[in-house]
């Protein structure tokens, strides 16, 4: 079998005339990263807020945070993707809904995909933030309050900096998950990496080559993420607070 002949397809022009199939897939990776990064920023903000609220003594905020988590973690990702794309525009005022439905591609698919991935991931981040805060000794909050800090200042300057150091390893996993979960966006027409690999196999009938290259690109991308996050973990690690793997350890 002539394998060189099989892989030559990567350097042939794709039917859209934008370049080779390899370039076509790399552009798909760009959309994957653009989607994942935007969703990650939103998820981190919302998840941190919800997770923090669930550890406060404000009961209505705790109940509201719990309701948010229970709703969005019990609905499958693909169902949420369809809800954001097909249902949400119908629930908005007619003018706004019509404007959203008329957004030209790929942005008409990109925005719902980002929002869906952000909300879906924010629930998991909220759980991790809550667990990280609850893993800290209660005396730290009490000591911060005794020193004259307000509750908000205690969270900002004492509790959250330590909690985020503890949960950095699982946050790395969540970022890798959001990169992989972005492939679900192909169901609403966003041609990210998986969507373009599927289009390539439909154009060229080369299923093996298309999805093998896509798999390698995903593996390399996640490897880069792991290496970068490990470097970050090492930089922000506090001796005696975080052990290997992110678990708290006893002080020296």
C-alpha positions in Angstrom: 0.0 0.0 0.0 1.4 3.4 -1.0 0.8 5.5 2.2 2.4 8.6 0.6 -0.3 8.6 -2.0 -3.0 8.4 0.7 -1.6 11.4 2.7 -1.0 13.5 -0.4 -4.7 14.4 -0.1 -3.7 16.8 2.7 -1.9 19.0 0.2 -4.6 19.0 -2.5 -7.0 21.9 -2.9 -10.2 21.7 -1.1 -13.4 22.4 -3.1 -14.0 25.8 -1.6 -10.7 27.1 -3.0 -9.4 28.5 0.3 -6.2 26.3 0.2 -5.2 22.8 0.9 -7.1 20.4 3.0 -4.3 20.7 5.7 -4.9 24.5 5.7 -8.6 23.9 5.9 -8.2 21.8 9.0 -5.8 24.2 10.7 -8.4 27.0 10.1 -10.8 24.7 11.9 -8.4 24.5 14.8 -8.4 28.2 14.9 -12.2 28.3 15.3 -12.0 25.5 17.9 -9.6 27.6 20.0 -11.5 30.8 19.4 -14.7 29.2 20.6 -13.0 27.4 23.6 -11.1 30.5 24.8 -14.2 32.8 24.7 -16.3 30.2 26.4 -13.6 29.5 29.0 -13.4 33.2 30.0 -17.2 33.5 30.5 -17.3 30.1 32.2 -14.6 31.1 34.6 -16.2 34.3 35.6 -19.7 32.9 36.0 -18.5 29.7 37.7 -16.3 31.6 40.1 -19.2 33.8 41.1 -21.7 31.0 41.5 -19.2 28.8 43.4 -18.3 31.6 45.7 -21.9 32.5 46.4 -22.6 28.9 47.4 -20.1 29.2 50.3 -21.4 32.5 51.7 -23.8 32.7 54.7 -26.4 34.4 52.4 -29.1 31.7 52.2 -31.0 33.1 49.2 -27.7 33.3 47.2 -26.8 29.7 48.2 -30.2 28.5 47.0 -30.0 30.4 43.8 -26.5 29.0 43.1 -27.7 25.5 43.9 -30.6 25.9 41.5 -28.4 27.2 38.7 -26.0 24.2 39.1 -28.8 21.6 39.3 -30.6 22.9 36.2 -27.6 23.1 33.8 -25.6 20.1 34.9 -28.6 17.8 34.4 -29.3 18.8 30.7 -27.0 17.1 28.1 -24.6 19.3 26.3 -26.1 18.7 22.8 -29.6 19.5 24.1 -28.3 22.8 25.5 -26.6 23.5 22.2 -29.9 23.1 20.3 -31.7 25.2 23.0 -29.3 28.1 22.6 -29.4 28.0 18.8 -33.1 27.2 18.1 -35.1 28.1 21.2 -33.4 31.1 22.8 -34.0 33.5 19.8 -37.7 32.6 19.9 -37.9 33.5 23.6 -36.4 37.0 23.1 -38.4 40.0 22.0 -39.2 39.6 18.3 -36.8 42.3 17.0 -33.9 41.0 18.9 -34.7 37.4 18.1 -35.0 38.2 14.4 -31.7 40.1 14.5 -29.9 37.1 16.1 -31.4 34.7 13.5 -30.1 36.9 10.7 -26.5 37.1 12.0 -24.3 35.9 9.0 -22.3 32.7 9.3 -20.2 31.7 11.0 -21.0 34.1 13.8 -24.7 33.0 13.9 -23.4 29.6 15.0 -20.4 30.9 16.9 -22.2 33.0 19.5 -24.7 30.3 20.6 -21.9 27.7 20.7 -19.8 30.0 23.0 -22.7 30.7 25.3 -23.7 27.0 25.5 -20.2 25.8 26.3 -19.7 28.7 28.8 -22.8 27.9 30.8 -22.3 24.1 30.6 -18.7 24.5 31.9 -19.5 27.2 34.4 -21.5 24.6 36.4 -18.4 22.4 36.8 -16.2 25.3 37.6 -18.7 26.4 40.3 -18.5 23.0 41.9 -14.7 23.1 41.9 -14.5 26.6 43.3 -16.9 25.7 46.1 -14.9 22.6 46.9 -11.7 24.6 46.9 -13.1 27.2 49.3 -14.5 24.6 51.6 -11.2 22.7 51.7 -9.6 25.7 53.4 -9.6 26.0 57.3 -12.5 28.1 58.5 -10.2 29.9 60.8 -8.7 31.8 57.8 -12.0 33.6 57.1 -12.5 34.3 60.7 -9.0 35.7 61.1 -9.5 37.9 58.0 -12.7 39.3 59.5 -11.0 39.8 62.9 -8.3 41.8 61.1 -10.9 44.3 59.9 -11.6 43.0 56.4 -15.1 42.8 55.1 -16.5 39.5 53.9 -15.9 40.5 50.3 -12.3 41.6 51.1 -11.7 38.3 52.9 -12.8 36.4 49.8 -10.8 38.6 47.5 -7.5 38.8 49.4 -7.4 35.6 51.5 -9.8 32.8 50.5 -10.0 32.9 46.7 -6.2 33.2 45.9 -5.6 30.0 47.9 -8.7 28.2 46.6 -7.7 28.8 43.0 -4.2 27.4 43.6 -5.8 24.3 45.0 -8.2 23.8 42.1 -5.8 24.7 39.3 -5.2 21.0 38.2 -9.0 20.3 37.8 -9.4 23.6 36.0 -6.8 22.4 33.5 -8.9 19.4 32.9 -11.9 21.6 32.4 -10.1 23.7 29.8 -9.1 20.5 27.9 -12.8 19.4 28.1 -14.1 22.6 26.7 -11.7 22.2 23.7 -13.1 18.7 23.1 -16.7 19.7 23.8 -16.5 22.4 21.2 -16.8 19.7 18.6 -20.5 19.5 19.4 -20.9 22.9 17.8 -20.7 21.2 14.4 -24.4 20.2 15.0 -25.4 23.8 14.6 -23.2 24.5 11.6 -20.0 25.8 13.1 -17.1 24.4 11.1 -14.5 24.0 13.8 -11.9 21.2 13.6 -14.3 18.3 13.9 -16.8 19.9 11.5 -14.1 20.5 8.9 -12.7 17.0 9.3 -16.2 15.7 8.6 -16.5 18.0 5.6 -13.1 16.8 4.3 -14.2 13.2 4.4 -17.4 14.1 2.6 -15.5 16.0 -0.1 -12.7 13.5 -0.6 -14.1 10.2 0.8 -10.9 9.9 2.9 -12.4 9.2 6.3 -9.2 7.7 7.8 -6.9 10.6 6.7 -9.4 13.3 7.8 -10.1 12.1 11.3 -6.6 10.8 11.9 -5.2 14.3 11.3 -7.9 15.8 13.4 -7.1 13.4 16.2 -3.4 14.3 16.1 -4.2 18.0 16.1 -6.4 17.6 19.2 -3.7 15.6 21.0 -1.0 18.1 20.2 -3.3 21.0 21.3 -4.1 19.4 24.6 -0.5 18.5 25.2 0.4 22.1 24.8 -2.3 23.1 27.3 -1.1 20.5 29.8 2.5 21.8 29.6 1.5 25.4 29.9 -0.8 24.7 32.9 1.9 22.6 34.6 4.3 25.5 34.3 1.6 27.8 35.7 0.9 25.4 38.6 4.6 25.3 39.4 4.9 29.1 39.4 1.9 29.8 41.7 2.3 26.8 44.0 2.6 27.7 47.7 4.8 25.3 49.6 2.8 23.4 52.2 -0.6 24.2 50.5 -0.6 22.2 47.3 0.8 18.8 46.8 1.5 17.0 43.5 -1.9 16.7 41.7 -3.4 19.6 43.5 -4.4 17.9 46.8 -3.8 19.8 50.0 -1.0 18.6 52.1 0.1 19.2 55.7 2.3 22.2 56.4 6.1 21.6 56.9 
